[in-house]
Amino acid sequence: MIDLNNESGVEVDELRLVQLAAFALDQLRIHPQAELSILLVDEATMGDYHERFMDLPGPTDVLSFPMDELRPPSDDEEPPLGLLGDIVLCPSVTAAQAAENGRTPEAEADYLLVHGVLHLLGFDHAEPEEKRVMFGLNDRIIAAWEQRRAEGVRR
């Protein structure tokens, strides 16, 4: 179950974000009834969260707060069910940084949502090898998502 609340004051395609989150969780073999909360906030709120929880100043693009520490299963394991946690996105920050990453504001939000999902599932990018694995997986999920959306448009 995916719950999305938009408190950002910015118009966002909420259905697309929920569909992307479900797609990413499916790609990662997480149980479809695992619970995920997505909160979209304004810059002031994100700045407060960033300082309070990460001890860093100013707003950021995405924060993840894992709950049950679910992990993607191996091929011989059942998909895990439980509380994934919360992803907090700041649409105005993601839109402002999109161009520097060569993406549209929508594509930047997509990328960061998947990034947040991966953090909830224990992926990190502090070390070079971790970064290679996490960003590679992020790129593969986004590519599969974009291909699926393109195929849907052609039908």
ABEGO torsion letter per residue (X at the ends): XBBBBBAAGBBBBAAAAAAAAAAAAAAAGBBAABBBBBBBBBAAAAAAAAAAAAGBBEBBABBBBBAAGBBBBBAABBBBBEBAEBBBBBAAAAAAAAAAAGBBAAAAAAAAAAAAAAAAAGBBAABAAAAAAAAAAAAAAAAAAAAAAAAAAAX
